[in-house]
Amino acid sequence: MTLLAELSLTAGRVTKKLDRGLAVHGVSFNEFLILHFLAQSNIGTKSRIELAESLGITASGIT
């Protein structure tokens, strides 16, 4: 298996574990990342698209 494929599979497994752990709080890992990023930044300076690009997700994933 190539390194890129292994990294992708590992990232998927880690995300699933984090999703399960955060589910007891009613949020997914992506939602947690969004909330964390907003808490650490000046909300007024980022558009929804800029926020999505910073987190590596689609703009629709922000809403």
Stockholm file with secondary structure:
# STOCKHOLM 1.0

chainA/1-63         MTLLAELSLTAGRVTKKLDRGLAVHGVSFNEFLILHFLAQSNIGTKSRIELAESLGITASGIT
#=GR chainA/1-63 SS CCHHHHHHHHHHHHHHHHHHHHHTTTCCHHHHHHHHHHHHSCGGGCCHHHHHHHHTSCGGGTC
#=GC SS_cons        CCHHHHHHHHHHHHHHHHHHHHHTTTCCHHHHHHHHHHHHSCGGGCCHHHHHHHHTSCGGGTC
//
